[in-house]
Amino acid sequence: MSLELVLLILFLVLAISIISRTLNHDLLPPSPLALPIIGHLHLLSPVTHRSFQNLALRFGPLFSLRLGSVSCIVVTSPELAKEFLKTNEHAFINRPQSIAINRITYNASFVFSPYGPYWKFIRKLSMEELLSSRSVDKFLSIRNQECLRLLRLLAKKAENYEAANLSEELRRLGYNVMGKMMLGKHSSDSFWAEEARLLVREATKMLGELNLCDFNWVWKKLDLQGFGNKIENTHKRVDNWLDKIIAEREELRKERKKTNGGGNVEEEEVKDFLDILLDLLDDESREIVELGFSRVHIKTLIGEFSAAGIDPIAISMEWALAELINHPKVLKKAREEINQVVKSERLVGESDGPNLPYIQAIIKETYRLHPPLSLLRRRSTEQCQIGRYVIPENTLIFVNNWAIGRDPKYWENPLNFWPERFLQVDGRNGTSKLDVRGQHFEFIPFGSGMRICAGINLTMKMLPGLLAAMIQCFDWKVVGTDRKMNNNVLDMDEGRGLTTPRAHDLVCVPITQFSPPSIID
């Protein structure tokens, strides 16, 4: 192909792009000038929410992009977020899927499934049996047991002046809790926690990568970034892990039947979530048959709940502790509140959470600056008008949760970590009406509406008591090669992935402040 022909083709592609942009000027939100073929992909950095924030400063709180051949809309204001997530919720109720999502979840995802019979059934089942407020209360003893295990580990490290990787330990705590919630007394702590910690972290990072193959069919064939092999390797490892968990349970169920003379599991034995899912395989009701529920769905659900049910706790704890290390006055004030409530006589617990408004404010301020999901992703199911703009069907929507939480139009001194902002009502001391449940669109760390994060009840039950116990018992000296320090201030860069962890693991030497007997014993 001659150079002249190549230049002619590029000119025609650019001309068509400009003409199309001009014709749709009154339909789509404003947009930067796109390049041929790649569109606006060259404008995005690996930390996508920061790139979107920079573009919003130039093009406003609602702008359009073309990523390869995919049309996208970016939303960066509470008012517009409400339009997309509440007022027109059904037009934007589906989450986008990707090559990595479809492969790692066997193309049977619940979290990313379209709104419909399967999503409704699993949502109802998971809330009734696992993640509703009532269900979460049933697992309080499990959470207490695992929190004590972590505190004892840290107390031992403090005694030996030994560093602890808090990022890893918090994930291990999370997966121990979720494992026992889903697998009950039959879960294997070491196997579950170690495999889950490694695989879920790897999978969520893979699911959040900007894969060019998702934006153009030609790139899918070429796989220029080499994601195909990475996705396949991750899928195989996750698949082997889930197969082992389910196979062990199926063998246990066979043994139960033999013990019971071939009958069903004894009625008095409480079933855990995995048993309930396996029972569905034998359910011949019309609803289950029409859903086509299979073993693949069970594998996907166990994997997804491992990540979605607990990852927000580990990530949020990591961010909260990092902020407290950077703000010793806030840490001191929080410890004083805890001491007033428990009077230095016992270990603070989950039941004390409602009596610790400053701890609650610290958690909210952490969510404002570091939401677990920096970008809320949706895909339009139909054409919809937002203001004077028309959003076409099958458009990818990004609500920049991270940028909304840092917008000076809605937050005073938005880059400052200042929990007191959540203790003020109309400028006076009190309890802010802003909560995390998706009704205040300047503050939606878990999303909003029917697709709000299913793990919100578990997170908000567990997080205040755990954070308070870590504050009550320890101070922290940051050490290790995994940390960054600028002028003795811990670096707060975000990592990449579907969720938003810290870029660097938090490695600290715990320094004992309080040793209740429950930890020492």
N, C-alpha and C positions, 0 to 999 in steps of 0.2 A: 504494500500500500504506500503510495507516494506521500510525501510530506504535505503537498498541496491538498490532497484529499482528506488527510487527517485534520488539517486546519479548517477545512470547509465543514467537516462534520462537527467539530467543536464549536464553530461559529453558529451553526444551525441549532445545536442543542442549547447554547447560551441564548440565542434569539427567542427560541420557543419558551425558555424559562422566563425571560423578561416579559414576553407578551402575555403568558399565562398569569404572571404575577400582576400585571397591569389590569387584565380583564377581571381578576378576582379581588381587586383592591378594595371594593366596597363590601366584599363578602367575608374575607378572612381577616383576622387581626394583622397588625403591621408585622413586617418581617425584614430581616437583613437580606442583602443581595446574596442569592445562592450561587454556588459554583456548579458547573455541569457535573452530572453523575452523582457526586458525593453530597450535593445540597449544602447543608450547614454543618456537616460532621466535623469539619476543620475548626469550628468554633468551640468545640466541646473538649474539656480536659477530662482526665480519668475521674476526678471528683466532680460529677456532673452538676450537682446542686449549686456549686459555687459558680460554674460557668453560666447557668441559668440566671443566677442573681445578677451577674455582671451584665448580661443581655437585657434584663429587666430595667436596669438603670438607664439604658439607652432607648429601649422601645416600649417601656411602660409595663404595667402589671399583667397585661394579656398580649401575648405575641405568638406568632406562628413560625414554625420551622419545617424544613424538609430534610429529614435524615435519610439519605439515599433516595429511595422512592416512597418513603413513608411520611405522610403528613402528620404533624404534631402541633399541639397547642400547649403553651406553658402558662400557668396561672400563678400569680405572686401577690395576691391580696385577699384578705378575709372575705370581702364582699363578693368577689368573683368565685372564691372557693365555695361559698354558700350556694351560689348559682349552679355550680357544677355538681356539688355533692349532696345538696338537699333539694333546692327548688326543682331541678331537672334530674333528680337522682336516677330515675329509671333509664334515662337516655345515656347515662355514663356509669352504669352499675357494674359492668364487666371489667375485669382486670385483664391487661394484655398478657399474652403468652409469648414464649420465645423458644428457640431451638433447645436451649439448655433446660428450661422448665419442662418442656414436653418429654425430653429424654430422661432426665433424672427422676421425674414423677410418673414415668410409664405412660404418659399422655392420659393420666387419670387423676389429675390434681383436684383436690377440693378447694384449696386456697385460691387457685387461679381458674377454677371452673366457671363457666358462664352461669349467670343467674337462671335457675331453672329447677326442675324436680330434684335432681341429684344434690345440688348445692343446698336446697331447702331441707332435704331429709338429713344430710350429714350435719348441717348447722344445728338443727333441732336435737339430733342425737348427741352431739358433742357437748352442747350446752346442758342437756339434762343429765348426762352421765359423768361429765368431766370438768367443764369450765364455767358453769353457772356459779353465782355467789353461794348458793346452797351446797353445790357439789364441792366447791373449793373448801368450804368450811369443814367438810368431812375429812380432808387430808391435812388438817392442822398439825396433828402429831408427827406426820412425816416431815413437814417443813421444820418443825421444832427440832427434831432429831438431826436433820441435815445441817441446820444452822449451828447447832452445838458442835457437831463434828468439825465444821470449818473453824469455829472459834477455838476449839481445843488444839487444832493443828497450828493455828496462828500463835496461840499462847506458847506452844512448845518451841516454835521458831523464834519467838521473842526471847525465851529463856536462853536459847543458844546464840542469840544475835545472828540469826540466819535469814536471808532474803526469801520472800515468797512472791511468786508470780501471781498477783491477784487476778489478772485477766483469766488465767487458766483455772485457778481455784474457784472463781465465781461461776465459770461455765461448768466445771465438774459438779459443783453444788446444784446448779440448775438441772443438769441432766439426771442426777441422782433423784431429785424431787420428781421430775416428770416421769422418769422410769418407773418409780414406785406408784405414781398415780395411774399410769397406764397398765403396768404389768403386775402391780400388787406385790404380794410377798414372794412371788416367784421370780422377780427381777434379780438379775445378777449385777450387783453394784459395780464391781470393777470392770466387767465386760461392757455393760451398758454405758457407764460414764466415760470411759476412755475412748471407746469407738465413737460414741455420739459426739463427744467434745471435738474430736479430730474431723470426723466426716461432715458434721453439720456446719462447722466453721468453713470447711473447704467448699461445701455445696452452696452455702449462702453467698460466699464470695464469687463463685462461678456464676450463680444466677443473677448477680448484680453487675457483671462485666458488660461493657458496651461491645457487643459482638456484631461486627459488620455484616455477618451472614443473615442477621435478622432484618436488614434494611434493603437488601437487593438480592434477587434470585441469582444473579451472576456471581456475586461474592460468595453465595452459599456453595456454589460449585467449586470455587477456588479455595475457600477457607484460608485467606491470606494470613490470619492471625494464629492459625494452628489450634483454634478452640475445639475443633471436632474431636481430636484425640484426647484432649483434656476432659471434655464432657463425657466421652465414652469411658475413660478410666474412672472418673468420679462415679458414674452410673454403676459400673461393675462393683466398685467397692461398697457403695451404698446398698446395692442389691444383695451382695453376699451377707452383709451385716443384718439386713432385714430378714432374709431367708433363714438365717440361723435363729433369730429371735422367734419367728413364727413356727419354724420346724420344732424347736424345743417345746413350745406350748402345745402344738398338736400331739406330740408324744406324751406329754403330761395329761392331756385330755383323754387319750386312749387308755392310759393307766388308771385314770379315775373311773372310766366306764367299767374296766375289768374289776376294780375294787367294789364297784356298786352293782356287780352282777349283770353288767351290760346295759344298765339303765342310764338315766341322765345324771348330771352332777347333782349332788345332794342339795336340796332346796335351801338348807340353812347356810350353805357356803356362799359368801358374798362374791359375786363375779366382778372381776376387774374389766377395764375397758377393752383389752384385747380379747377376752372371752366373749364379751358382748358382740364384738365385730365378727369373731369366728362363728358365733351362733347364727349370724345373718346368712352365712353360706348355706345353712340347712333350712333357712326360712323360705317356704314356698308360697308366701302370700303374694298377691298380685302386685303390690307396690314394689317389693324387693325384686321380683322377677322382671318387671318392666324397667327397673333401674339397671339391670344387668350387673348387680353387685358381685364382685369376684375377689379372689385372693390378691390380685394386683391392687385393687382398691384398698385392701387392708394394709399392704406394704406401704402404699403411698400415704395413708392417713397416719400410720405410726411415724414415718419419716417427717411428715410435715408438722405434726403436733410436737415432735421433738424440738423443732426449730421455732415455730411460731408461738408455741405455748410458753417457752422459757427464755428464749434469746433476749427479749426486751429487758428481763430482770438483770441478767449478767451485764449487758451493755450499759444499762442505766446506772447500776451500782458502780461500774468502772468509771463512768463519766462523773458521777456524784463524788466519789472519793478523790478523783483527780482535782475537781474544783475545790474541794475542802482543803486539800494539800496546798493549793495555790492561795487559799483565803483562810488563814489561821484564825482570824477574828470570828468568822462565821462558824468554824469548827468549835471554838471555845463557847460561843453563845449556844450552839446546839447541845454541847455537853452539859452546860448549866441547866438547860431545860430538862434534859433527861434526869439529871440528879434531883431536880425539884419533884419530878413525878415519882421516881422509884426510891429517892432518898438514900442513894448509895447502899441500899440494903440487899438488893437482888439484881439479877440480870433483867434488863428491859426485854420485853417480849412483844409479839404481834398484837396482843390484846391492848397494849399501851398506845398503839398507833393513833387512835382518835384523840388521845390526850396530849399529843405532841404536835401542835400546830406549826412550830418552826421547822421540825423535821419534814412535815408535809410541804411546807413552803420551799424547802431545799429541793425536794423531789420535783415539784412543779417547775422551779427555776432551772433545774437540770434538764427537764423535758423541753422547756422553751428554747434553750440554747442547743441542746443535743437530742432532738427527737429520734426515737429508734428507727423511724422511717423518714428520712429526709425528703424523699419524693414519694407522694401518693400517686400511683399509676392507675389510669383507667383507659378504656377504649370505648368510643361512642357506638351505640347499637342502632342509632338512627340519626337522621339529620336534625339539628336542634339550633334554635336561634338564641344567642346570648347577647342582649343589648342590640346593637346594630349589625352584629356579625353573625354569620351562618357557619356553624360547625358541621362539616360533612360527616356522614356515616363512616364508621371504621377509622376514625381519627384517633391517634394516640394522645392522651391527655396526661400532663405532668402538673400536679399541684406541688409547688415548692414550699413544703412545710418548714424546712430549715430557714429559708429566707423570710417567710412571714413572721417567724419568731424573733427575727432580728431587725425588723422594719421600724425605724424611728418614728414613723407616722403613728404607730400603735403602741410602742413601748418606750418609756423614758430610759435614756442611757442604755440602749439595747444590748451593747456588747459587754456591759458590766454584769458580773454574777452577783445579784442582789435579791436574795430570797424575800426580803421585807416587802417587795412589791406585791407579793401574794398575801400579805397580812394587812392590806389597806383596802378600805371601801370608801370611795369618794374622798380620798385624801386623809381619812381617819383610820386609826388602828381598828382592826377587826379581822374577819376571815373573808378573803376574796371570794366572790361568787364564781370565779373562773375555775372550772374543773376540767378533767382530762377526757370526758366522755363524749366529746364531739359536738357539743351544742354552742360553743363559743369559737368562731372560726378564725380568730386570731391566735387560738391555742388548741390545736387538734393533733397532739402527738401520736394518738392511736388511730387517726382517721375519723370518719364520721359516717353515720347512717348504717344501712344494713351490712356494709362491708367493713365496719369497724373491726379492729384487731380482736380476734376471739379470746386472746389471752389477757384481756384487760382486767378481769376480775381477779385472776390469780396474781397478776403483777401488783395491783394496788392493795391486795391483802398482805402480800409477803414483803414488799419493798420497805415500808416504813419501819417495821420491827427489825429487819435485817440491817438496814443502814444505821438505825439507832444503836444496835448492839455493837456494831463495828466502831462507832464513834465513842460509845461508853467505855469500851475495853482497850482501845489502842490509839496511839499516835503512829505516824508513819514517816520513815526516812527513806527517800527515794534513792535507789542504787541501781547498778546493773547496766549492761550494755544496751538493753532494749529501750532505755528512756532517753529523752532529749530534755536539756535544760537550757533556757535562755535567761540570763540574769537571775538565776535561782527560781525561775518560774517554769513549771512543767509545761511542755509543749502540748497544745490541744488540737493538733491536726486530726482530721477524720481519715479513717481507712475506707477502702472500697468494698462494695458488696451490696446485697439486697437490703440488709440493715446497715446501720452506720456506727461501727465500733471505732475506738481510738486507733490511730495509725500505728501506735507502738504499744506493746504490752506494758502494763503498769506493774513494775517490780519494786517492792518495798521491803524494808526490815520493819516488822511490827514492834512497837515499843509499848509495853504493858502500862495501862493507866488504872485498870480495875480488874480484879480477879475474883469473881464470884465463885462460890463452891461448886456450882453446876459446871463450870469450866475446868476447875482443878481436879475434880473427882475423876 
